[in-house]
Amino acid sequence: MSTGDIVWLDSDDGAGKQAVKDLNLFQANNNETFRNPRAFIGAAIGAISGAAASWSQAGIGLAGLLTGGGGDGDSLEIEVTNNSSQPIVLYNYNPASCNVSKVLEPIPQGESDTFLVDNSSGFEADKTEIKLQFYIGSTRLSITYKYTEEGDPGRWKIKAQLDEQTEHDFPEYLQLFGATFSVTSGEGKSFSFYTAPIETSTGQIYLQFYDLAN
């Protein structure tokens, strides 16, 4: 286990500014891939093949996610991408007023996977939520997406908890949110994550992880 300092990125453009730093670090650490056309093409083909295999295993798309293919009901896809140097493992999940139809595999560096929930009767405001609990290396992260009546027609509210410290409620705004975790003790590494709400019950939300740049 590791402990560390947390900075919640939920005001003005704080998340955007930190994300630029983390992306620059990510690209600097992967310059050889971007410089080498063969490596880049190989990586792209691998990513496409992985995505195709993932959807093949799921056997579904957002338009008819386990709702009979007729577009009835609601479905949410949470795409998790690991651009950090630590493995990401979903070790627990807790749905309310929704059904889990696909779970995440352990995600190594440079890979992504998709978590899917649906409800053939539709999601219920202030009742439907999905709580995901991860290990980011040796650090715990809990993140919850809850469907609310905020906005028109609705909005997914986000709250998170890092390192088993106090849970943080992000504002009900449409903007980029995130957090940084700077390790102070233990064997883990510092990292950041980013996500953003959507304003429809059915759709896709992303959750991305990076090594933390100073």
VOLUM-602504 format. One record per residue (C-alpha): residue in three letters; y, z, x; residue number from 1. Coordinates in pm, 1 decimal. Layout:
BEGIN
 resn        v        w        u resi
  ALA        Y        Z        X  NUM
...
END
This chain:
BEGIN
 resn        v        w        u resi
  MET      0.0      0.0      0.0    1
  SER    361.8    -48.4    101.4    2
  THR    690.7    101.4    -10.0    3
  GLY   1033.7    -54.0      9.9    4
  ASP   1386.1   -104.6   -115.3    5
  ILE   1445.8   -308.8   -430.4    6
  VAL   1749.1   -515.7   -526.2    7
  TRP   1748.8   -650.2   -881.0    8
  LEU   1921.5   -990.4   -906.0    9
  ASP   2056.0  -1016.5  -1260.2   10
  SER   2434.6  -1049.3  -1245.5   11
  ASP   2660.0  -1350.4  -1189.1   12
  ASP   2505.7  -1587.3   -934.0   13
  GLY   2330.9  -1326.3   -717.9   14
  ALA   1983.5  -1465.5   -781.1   15
  GLY   2101.2  -1817.8   -704.0   16
  LYS   2260.4  -1716.9   -373.3   17
  GLN   1949.4  -1530.7   -256.5   18
  ALA   1723.5  -1813.1   -374.2   19
  VAL   1914.7  -2058.1   -153.8   20
  LYS   1849.1  -1834.5    149.3   21
  ASP   1480.8  -1796.8     64.0   22
  LEU   1439.3  -2170.5      6.8   23
  ASN   1605.2  -2244.4    341.8   24
  LEU   1362.1  -2006.0    510.4   25
  PHE   1068.6  -2163.5    328.1   26
  GLN   1171.8  -2513.4    435.2   27
  ALA   1235.0  -2402.2    793.8   28
  ASN    884.8  -2254.7    810.2   29
  ASN    739.0  -2577.3    673.7   30
  ASN    944.5  -2830.4    868.5   31
  GLU    637.0  -2985.7   1026.3   32
  THR    500.3  -3072.5    684.5   33
  PHE    827.7  -3232.3    578.9   34
  ARG    862.8  -3420.3    911.5   35
  ASN    507.0  -3548.5    916.9   36
  PRO    457.6  -3816.4    646.2   37
  ARG     78.6  -3792.0    663.7   38
  ALA     85.2  -3415.9    620.5   39
  PHE    339.2  -3443.2    341.1   40
  ILE    135.6  -3705.0    154.0   41
  GLY   -181.0  -3500.8    203.4   42
  ALA    -11.7  -3190.1     70.2   43
  ALA    124.0  -3382.1   -228.7   44
  ILE   -215.2  -3530.7   -312.2   45
  GLY   -373.0  -3185.3   -284.3   46
  ALA   -113.5  -3038.1   -516.2   47
  ILE   -161.5  -3314.7   -772.3   48
  SER   -539.1  -3282.5   -755.2   49
  GLY   -515.1  -2906.4   -794.4   50
  ALA   -287.6  -2939.6  -1094.0   51
  ALA   -515.8  -3198.1  -1253.3   52
  ALA   -818.0  -2976.1  -1200.0   53
  SER   -635.2  -2680.2  -1348.6   54
  TRP   -546.5  -2870.3  -1664.8   55
  SER   -895.8  -3014.8  -1681.0   56
  GLN  -1041.6  -2665.8  -1677.1   57
  ALA   -796.3  -2552.2  -1941.6   58
  GLY   -865.9  -2861.7  -2149.5   59
  ILE   -538.4  -2815.8  -2333.5   60
  GLY   -169.0  -2904.7  -2332.6   61
  LEU    135.5  -2728.8  -2462.8   62
  ALA    165.9  -2952.0  -2769.6   63
  GLY   -162.9  -2830.8  -2916.1   64
  LEU   -250.2  -2519.7  -2723.8   65
  LEU   -552.3  -2389.2  -2910.7   66
  THR   -372.6  -2449.5  -3240.3   67
  GLY   -591.0  -2730.0  -3366.4   68
  GLY   -398.5  -3003.2  -3185.3   69
  GLY   -160.2  -3042.0  -3475.3   70
  GLY    134.2  -2863.3  -3323.2   71
  ASP     92.0  -2557.2  -3546.6   72
  GLY    156.6  -2211.7  -3408.9   73
  ASP    321.2  -2118.0  -3078.0   74
  SER    212.2  -2127.9  -2715.9   75
  LEU    361.8  -2010.0  -2387.9   76
  GLU    272.6  -2132.6  -2040.5   77
  ILE    368.1  -1914.0  -1742.3   78
  GLU    339.7  -2111.0  -1418.9   79
  VAL    312.5  -1889.5  -1109.5   80
  THR    386.7  -2046.6   -770.0   81
  ASN    321.3  -1872.7   -439.3   82
  ASN    564.9  -1991.7   -173.4   83
  SER    527.9  -1664.4     16.5   84
  SER    296.0  -1590.9    309.0   85
  GLN    101.8  -1327.7    112.4   86
  PRO   -176.7  -1376.5   -144.0   87
  ILE    -87.0  -1314.1   -507.4   88
  VAL   -352.2  -1163.0   -731.5   89
  LEU   -326.1  -1093.2  -1103.9   90
  TYR   -531.2   -777.7  -1149.6   91
  ASN   -446.6   -685.9  -1510.4   92
  TYR   -278.2   -827.9  -1820.9   93
  ASN   -191.5   -683.7  -2160.0   94
  PRO   -108.4   -911.5  -2457.8   95
  ALA     49.5   -804.8  -2787.9   96
  SER     58.4  -1032.9  -3096.2   97
  CYS    -73.1  -1324.7  -2890.6   98
  ASN   -403.7  -1450.0  -2754.8   99
  VAL   -481.4  -1508.9  -2387.5  100
  SER   -629.8  -1856.3  -2348.7  101
  LYS   -618.8  -1902.3  -1969.7  102
  VAL   -577.0  -1652.1  -1686.8  103
  LEU   -460.9  -1692.1  -1327.9  104
  GLU   -694.6  -1727.7  -1036.0  105
  PRO   -595.5  -1549.5   -710.8  106
  ILE   -319.0  -1765.5   -564.1  107
  PRO   -307.7  -1834.9   -188.2  108
  GLN      0.9  -1950.6     -1.5  109
  GLY    139.2  -2284.2   -121.7  110
  GLU    -61.5  -2291.2   -444.6  111
  SER     16.8  -2236.6   -812.9  112
  ASP   -171.7  -2160.0  -1131.6  113
  THR    -99.2  -2119.7  -1500.4  114
  PHE   -134.4  -1833.4  -1746.3  115
  LEU   -148.9  -1935.8  -2113.9  116
  VAL   -102.4  -1741.6  -2437.2  117
  ASP    -91.4  -1868.4  -2794.3  118
  ASN    -90.8  -1766.0  -3158.0  119
  SER   -190.9  -2007.9  -3434.8  120
  SER     29.4  -1814.2  -3678.4  121
  GLY    330.6  -1821.1  -3447.4  122
  PHE    484.2  -1562.2  -3217.1  123
  GLU    659.9  -1264.8  -3379.1  124
  ALA   1005.4  -1157.4  -3262.1  125
  ASP   1006.6   -813.0  -3100.4  126
  LYS    626.6   -791.2  -3130.0  127
  THR    483.5  -1073.2  -2918.6  128
  GLU    472.6  -1000.0  -2545.4  129
  ILE    256.2  -1046.0  -2240.2  130
  LYS    252.0   -800.5  -1950.3  131
  LEU    124.0   -933.7  -1616.7  132
  GLN     35.1   -702.2  -1327.9  133
  PHE     12.7   -844.1   -975.9  134
  TYR    -57.6   -749.2   -620.7  135
  ILE    182.1   -932.8   -388.5  136
  GLY     -5.7   -860.5    -70.3  137
  SER    -27.4   -480.9    -92.4  138
  THR    273.1   -435.0   -325.3  139
  ARG    241.6   -400.6   -701.8  140
  LEU    456.8   -597.0   -945.2  141
  SER    449.7   -567.0  -1323.5  142
  ILE    644.8   -823.1  -1525.9  143
  THR    666.9   -848.5  -1905.0  144
  TYR    786.7  -1140.1  -2117.5  145
  LYS    872.3  -1040.8  -2476.5  146
  TYR    980.1  -1273.9  -2755.2  147
  THR   1298.2  -1151.8  -2929.5  148
  GLU   1545.0  -1262.7  -3197.0  149
  GLU   1824.5  -1283.9  -2939.8  150
  GLY   1969.8  -1638.6  -2936.6  151
  ASP   1888.9  -1930.3  -3163.2  152
  PRO   1604.1  -1957.8  -3256.3  153
  GLY   1486.1  -1683.8  -3018.4  154
  ARG   1459.1  -1586.1  -2653.8  155
  TRP   1206.8  -1437.2  -2412.7  156
  LYS   1330.2  -1104.6  -2274.5  157
  ILE   1213.3  -1005.6  -1926.0  158
  LYS   1150.5   -668.9  -1766.7  159
  ALA    981.8   -583.2  -1438.4  160
  GLN    861.6   -298.6  -1222.9  161
  LEU    813.2   -313.3   -844.8  162
  ASP    626.3    -73.0   -621.1  163
  GLU    566.1    156.0   -923.0  164
  GLN    934.9    249.0   -920.3  165
  THR   1161.5    256.2  -1228.8  166
  GLU   1111.3    -35.9  -1468.1  167
  HIS   1409.1   -273.4  -1487.0  168
  ASP   1528.6   -452.7  -1801.2  169
  PHE   1696.1   -785.5  -1730.0  170
  PRO   1990.5   -881.0  -1955.9  171
  GLU   1919.9  -1111.4  -2251.3  172
  TYR   2108.2  -1399.3  -2089.7  173
  LEU   2010.1  -1754.5  -2009.0  174
  GLN   2026.1  -1750.4  -1630.2  175
  LEU   1820.0  -1715.5  -1314.8  176
  PHE   1682.8  -1365.6  -1258.2  177
  GLY   1494.7  -1216.8   -967.8  178
  ALA   1444.5   -929.4   -727.3  179
  THR   1401.1   -865.5   -357.1  180
  PHE   1156.6   -618.4   -205.7  181
  SER   1229.1   -506.5    152.4  182
  VAL    936.7   -316.6    304.3  183
  THR   1027.5     19.0    460.0  184
  SER    674.8    148.2    525.0  185
  GLY    318.9     24.8    497.0  186
  GLU    149.9   -300.5    588.1  187
  GLY    308.1   -531.5    332.0  188
  LYS    573.2   -798.3    383.6  189
  SER    915.9   -836.5    228.4  190
  PHE    938.0  -1090.0    -52.2  191
  SER   1141.0  -1208.4   -350.0  192
  PHE   1060.4  -1348.2   -691.0  193
  TYR   1252.3  -1560.1   -942.3  194
  THR   1213.1  -1637.6  -1310.7  195
  ALA   1425.1  -1734.2  -1611.0  196
  PRO   1390.7  -1706.0  -1990.1  197
  ILE   1358.2  -1994.0  -2234.7  198
  GLU   1508.9  -2016.5  -2581.6  199
  THR   1211.0  -2141.6  -2781.1  200
  SER    888.5  -1967.5  -2876.8  201
  THR    676.0  -2253.4  -2740.1  202
  GLY    734.2  -2378.0  -2387.6  203
  GLN    703.6  -2304.3  -2016.5  204
  ILE    837.4  -2022.4  -1800.3  205
  TYR    805.9  -2025.9  -1422.6  206
  LEU    758.2  -1733.8  -1184.2  207
  GLN    803.1  -1812.3   -813.2  208
  PHE    753.8  -1601.0   -501.4  209
  TYR    907.0  -1641.1   -153.9  210
  ASP    922.9  -1456.4    176.0  211
  LEU   1253.1  -1269.8    185.3  212
  ALA   1529.5  -1416.6    399.9  213
  ASN   1802.3  -1197.6    547.2  214
END
